[in-house]
Amino acid sequence: MLESKRKAIIFIVLSILLAVTAGFLVLKKVQALNTNLGTSVKIFVADKEIASRSLITPDNVKTEEIPKKFLRDYHVTNVDDLVNKVSVVPLSAGDMITKNILKQASSVVDENNRIITLMQNERVYFDEQLEALDRVDIIVSHRFNDKEETTVFMKDVKVARVAKNKDKEFKGVQLEVSLEKAPELIHMQNYADSLRIIKANVGKQEKSEVGESEKAEETKAEPQPEKKEEPKQETQPKQEDSKSEKPAKPEEKPKQE
């Protein structure tokens, strides 16, 4: 009886341990499933019809919740991903907005202009960091027929956008030029010895201030000659009076005789 009881107790303990272990594993699995399925994230969908190539605005999008398990990299969860973006395909109300159908909206206002990208490299130099809507001049140095030349290639070109890396360091610009000038700029970018980009929208106030100061000096200098001429006119009659008084003395002498 003692051996049979001992064996029964051992089997009961082992079964309890196995049941506890199985229950613990099942509980963990259920918690993992609840975590993936129960936690929801918000994604952006179209709230109304969005035409192709039209700018996406807060009025024509909304958010919907989906389980975190079904979240993918192409889903849009951050509103910053929709800023200044257009959809390359038309969307209906309720359609999911994904990153692969979004494209950066063009900043070109004139339909006859084009965007040309200039990245900083061994042949393209920037004298200072630029910002969008700045104006720049392009100076080109090249050798033609064994003759080195440096000329101003383009003036007052608009900076449409600025390119930066992940560390937000300045890397280049996108310039808005006319369709006629675009091939010339691309040709110089490919074959010129060097391109230097110089910020152009500076110095206008300084020139105006210099012009005003020069005008002020001229106005001050004008009345000075008039003041100097006045005393000269006063001295001349004094000399004539002195000369006229001298011959009167010899006339008095013969009267006394």
Helices and strands as residue ranges (DSSP letters): H 2-38, E 40-46, G 58-60, E 61-67, G 68-70, G 79-82, E 85-87, G 99-101, E 102-104, E 113-119, E 124-126, E 135-144, E 147-164, E 170-178, H 182-191, E 194-199, H 204-221, H 223-245, H 248-256
